[in-house]
Amino acid sequence: MFLQKIKILEPKELPISLMPNEFRDELSILWNIGECTTINIDGETVTVDTNCIIFVSEFFMKLETNSTDFRLIQFNKIFLNPFDSDLQANEYLMIFYGMHAVDFLPKITLKAEELPLFETTWENLILENEQAKNPVMESLLRNSFQRFLLLCNKIHMETKFDVAIDFKDLRVVRQFQHLVNTNFKELTKVSEYAEILKISPKKISELFGCCYDRKASELIADRRNLYAKRQLIYSDELIKNIAYDLNFSDSQTFSHFFKKQNGLSPDEFRQEARNK
């Protein structure tokens, strides 16, 4: 049975409210084609210029805007490569995950000379999305969407980063980030990821240090902390069950980790979040 795993929408009259879904691996792209506006994401106000495209991963908890000028794409990661998503989808998704911190909102702003290509690509996406009624047409849509993501990645890398690291090493950093995103519950040490990547933990730390002003181990902690915060805010799960889900030995160890990250115990954090 054919299953649509992507939504491509022109601006609507209604404001947008999104809650990225970690469990469905759902990602969102918003393209502002109107005047400069703002969005609210996890309680922070972010300015979005005209022809600014933002990329919202499951790292974020909630996005809202009153603007009605956003084009919107929502898709599941598996849509990019249903047969081998972990190996190849990673290349297309680097703008969501690569070369920035967990809580950083990636975005690009299109220049005048870049607009015609992006407008043509968008028109193709709309048309092919409407025609995607069978696996063949879905493949055509997938190819166009992959091209759109690669164009975005190209602009992002050209305008946002000047990293003293060669492509081979940069690929290792990206693979590490992707592995952390998909395995943070089970794998909690840099050495465990190094074993998968067949390099030493020291090498990962060195490469990571070339791109960030923080440690590789802190990326793992950030990802685990974000998941815990999401569970505390948006679910009624018992704290001991959250601790177990994240592979902590007991709730006390989890509480110590959480307070070190956030300055509050899990109980205090949940209460404060729900009183807002």
C-alpha positions as CSV (number, residue, x, y, z in Angstrom):
1,M,0.0,0.0,0.0
2,F,1.3,3.5,-0.9
3,L,1.9,5.6,2.1
4,Q,2.5,9.4,1.9
5,K,5.3,10.4,4.2
6,I,5.6,14.0,3.3
7,K,3.3,17.1,3.3
8,I,4.1,20.1,1.2
9,L,1.8,23.1,1.8
10,E,1.5,26.6,0.5
11,P,0.7,29.4,3.1
12,K,-2.7,29.2,4.7
13,E,-4.9,31.7,6.4
14,L,-4.4,30.0,9.8
15,P,-1.3,30.5,12.0
16,I,1.1,27.6,12.4
17,S,1.6,25.6,15.6
18,L,3.9,22.6,15.5
19,M,5.1,20.1,18.1
20,P,7.9,18.1,16.5
21,N,7.3,14.4,17.1
22,E,10.4,12.5,18.2
23,F,8.6,9.1,18.0
24,R,7.6,9.5,14.3
25,D,11.0,11.0,13.3
26,E,9.1,14.0,11.9
27,L,11.0,17.0,10.7
28,S,9.6,20.4,9.4
29,I,10.8,23.1,7.1
30,L,9.3,26.6,7.1
31,W,9.9,29.1,4.3
32,N,8.8,32.7,5.0
33,I,7.7,34.3,1.7
34,G,6.1,37.3,3.5
35,E,7.5,40.3,5.4
36,C,10.0,39.9,8.2
37,T,8.2,38.2,11.1
38,T,8.9,36.2,14.3
39,I,8.3,32.7,15.6
40,N,8.2,31.4,19.1
41,I,10.1,28.2,19.6
42,D,10.4,26.6,23.0
43,G,9.6,30.0,24.7
44,E,12.2,31.9,22.7
45,T,11.3,34.6,20.1
46,V,13.2,34.2,16.8
47,T,13.3,36.7,14.0
48,V,12.6,35.2,10.5
49,D,13.5,37.4,7.5
50,T,11.8,37.4,4.2
51,N,12.9,34.3,2.2
52,C,14.4,32.8,5.3
53,I,14.0,29.0,5.5
54,I,14.2,27.4,8.9
55,F,14.7,23.7,9.7
56,V,13.0,22.3,12.8
57,S,14.2,18.9,14.1
58,E,12.7,16.8,16.9
59,F,15.2,18.5,19.2
60,F,12.6,21.3,19.6
61,M,9.5,20.9,21.6
62,K,7.0,23.5,20.3
63,L,6.9,26.1,17.5
64,E,4.2,28.8,17.1
65,T,3.8,31.8,14.8
66,N,0.9,34.1,14.0
67,S,2.2,34.7,10.5
68,T,0.3,33.2,7.6
69,D,3.1,33.6,5.0
70,F,5.0,30.4,5.7
71,R,5.4,27.6,3.2
72,L,5.6,24.3,5.1
73,I,7.1,20.9,4.5
74,Q,6.7,18.1,7.0
75,F,8.3,14.7,6.4
76,N,9.5,11.5,8.0
77,K,13.2,10.7,7.8
78,I,12.4,7.4,6.2
79,F,10.9,9.2,3.2
80,L,14.3,10.2,2.0
81,N,15.5,6.7,1.7
82,P,13.0,3.9,2.6
83,F,15.5,1.2,1.9
84,D,18.6,2.4,3.8
85,S,17.7,5.5,5.7
86,D,20.5,5.5,8.2
87,L,23.3,5.5,5.6
88,Q,22.1,8.0,3.0
89,A,19.4,10.2,4.7
90,N,22.2,11.4,7.0
91,E,23.7,13.3,4.0
92,Y,20.5,15.2,3.3
93,L,19.7,16.0,7.0
94,M,23.0,17.6,8.0
95,I,21.3,21.0,7.9
96,F,19.1,19.8,10.7
97,Y,21.8,18.1,12.8
98,G,25.3,18.9,11.7
99,M,27.8,21.5,12.8
100,H,25.6,23.2,15.5
101,A,24.4,22.6,19.0
102,V,21.3,20.7,19.9
103,D,19.3,23.8,20.8
104,F,20.5,25.9,17.7
105,L,17.8,26.6,15.1
106,P,19.3,26.2,11.6
107,K,18.2,28.6,9.0
108,I,19.3,30.1,5.7
109,T,18.2,33.4,3.9
110,L,18.0,33.2,0.2
111,K,19.7,35.9,-1.9
112,A,17.9,37.4,-4.9
113,E,20.0,35.4,-7.4
114,E,19.2,32.2,-5.5
115,L,15.4,32.7,-5.6
116,P,14.6,31.6,-9.1
117,L,16.2,28.2,-8.6
118,F,14.4,27.7,-5.3
119,E,11.0,28.9,-6.7
120,T,11.3,26.4,-9.6
121,T,12.3,23.6,-7.2
122,W,9.3,24.5,-5.0
123,E,6.9,24.5,-8.0
124,N,8.1,21.1,-9.0
125,L,7.6,19.8,-5.4
126,I,4.1,21.0,-5.3
127,L,3.2,19.5,-8.7
128,E,4.9,16.1,-8.0
129,N,3.4,16.0,-4.5
130,E,-0.1,16.3,-6.1
131,Q,0.7,13.5,-8.6
132,A,2.4,11.1,-6.1
133,K,-0.3,8.5,-6.1
134,N,1.9,5.5,-6.7
135,P,5.5,4.4,-5.9
136,V,6.9,5.6,-9.2
137,M,5.6,9.1,-8.7
138,E,6.7,9.0,-5.1
139,S,10.3,8.3,-6.2
140,L,10.2,11.4,-8.5
141,L,8.9,13.5,-5.6
142,R,11.7,12.0,-3.3
143,N,14.4,12.9,-5.9
144,S,13.1,16.5,-6.1
145,F,13.0,16.8,-2.3
146,Q,16.5,15.4,-2.0
147,R,17.7,18.1,-4.4
148,F,15.9,20.8,-2.4
149,L,17.7,19.7,0.8
150,L,21.1,19.5,-0.9
151,L,20.6,23.1,-2.2
152,C,19.8,24.2,1.3
153,N,22.8,22.3,2.8
154,K,25.1,24.0,0.2
155,I,24.0,27.5,1.1
156,H,24.1,26.7,4.8
157,M,27.7,25.4,4.6
158,E,28.8,28.3,2.5
159,T,27.3,31.1,4.6
160,K,27.4,29.7,8.2
161,F,30.7,27.9,8.6
162,D,34.4,28.4,8.2
163,V,35.7,25.2,9.8
164,A,39.4,24.2,9.7
165,I,38.7,20.6,9.0
166,D,38.9,18.5,5.8
167,F,35.8,16.8,4.2
168,K,36.8,13.3,5.4
169,D,37.0,14.4,9.0
170,L,33.9,16.5,8.7
171,R,32.0,13.4,7.6
172,V,33.1,11.6,10.8
173,V,31.7,14.5,12.9
174,R,28.5,14.3,11.0
175,Q,28.2,10.6,11.4
176,F,28.9,10.9,15.1
177,Q,26.1,13.5,15.5
178,H,23.7,11.3,13.6
179,L,24.5,8.3,15.7
180,V,24.0,10.2,18.9
181,N,20.6,11.4,17.7
182,T,19.5,7.8,17.0
183,N,21.2,5.9,19.8
184,F,21.4,8.3,22.8
185,K,19.2,6.1,25.0
186,E,21.4,3.1,24.7
187,L,24.8,4.5,24.0
188,T,26.0,7.0,26.6
189,K,29.8,7.1,26.2
190,V,31.9,8.5,23.4
191,S,33.9,5.2,23.3
192,E,30.7,3.4,22.3
193,Y,30.2,5.6,19.3
194,A,33.9,5.4,18.5
195,E,33.7,1.6,18.3
196,I,30.9,1.9,15.7
197,L,32.9,4.4,13.7
198,K,36.0,2.3,14.0
199,I,38.1,5.2,15.3
200,S,39.5,6.1,18.7
201,P,37.5,8.1,21.3
202,K,40.4,10.6,21.3
203,K,40.0,11.1,17.6
204,I,36.3,11.9,17.9
205,S,37.1,14.3,20.7
206,E,39.8,16.0,18.6
207,L,37.6,16.4,15.5
208,F,34.6,17.5,17.5
209,G,36.8,20.1,19.2
210,C,37.7,21.6,15.8
211,C,34.0,22.4,15.1
212,Y,32.7,23.2,18.6
213,D,33.7,24.9,21.8
214,R,32.5,22.0,23.8
215,K,33.2,18.3,24.3
216,A,31.7,15.4,22.3
217,S,30.4,13.9,25.6
218,E,28.4,17.1,26.1
219,L,26.5,16.4,22.9
220,I,25.4,13.1,24.2
221,A,24.3,14.6,27.5
222,D,22.4,17.4,25.7
223,R,20.5,14.9,23.7
224,R,19.6,12.8,26.7
225,N,18.6,15.9,28.6
226,L,16.4,17.2,25.9
227,Y,14.5,13.8,25.8
228,A,14.1,13.9,29.5
229,K,12.7,17.5,29.4
230,R,10.3,16.6,26.7
231,Q,9.0,13.6,28.7
232,L,8.6,15.7,31.9
233,I,6.7,18.5,30.1
234,Y,4.5,16.6,27.6
235,S,3.9,13.3,29.3
236,D,2.7,12.0,32.7
237,E,5.4,9.3,32.8
238,L,6.8,8.5,36.2
239,I,10.3,9.9,36.8
240,K,11.6,6.4,37.5
241,N,10.3,5.2,34.1
242,I,12.0,8.1,32.3
243,A,15.3,7.2,34.1
244,Y,14.8,3.6,33.0
245,D,14.1,4.6,29.4
246,L,17.3,6.5,29.3
247,N,19.3,3.6,30.8
248,F,20.1,5.2,34.1
249,S,20.7,2.7,36.9
250,D,18.1,4.3,39.1
251,S,16.0,7.5,39.5
252,Q,18.5,9.0,41.9
253,T,21.3,8.8,39.3
254,F,19.0,10.3,36.7
255,S,17.9,13.1,39.1
256,H,21.6,14.0,39.8
257,F,22.3,14.1,36.0
258,F,19.1,16.2,35.4
259,K,19.9,18.7,38.1
260,K,23.4,19.2,36.9
261,Q,22.1,20.0,33.4
262,N,19.2,22.2,34.4
263,G,19.7,23.5,37.9
264,L,16.4,21.9,39.0
265,S,15.3,18.4,40.0
266,P,13.0,16.5,37.6
267,D,10.1,17.2,39.9
268,E,10.9,20.9,40.2
269,F,11.3,21.2,36.5
270,R,8.0,19.5,35.7
271,Q,6.1,21.6,38.2
272,E,7.7,24.9,37.0
273,A,7.0,24.0,33.3
274,R,3.3,23.2,34.0
275,N,2.8,26.4,36.1
276,K,3.8,28.6,33.2
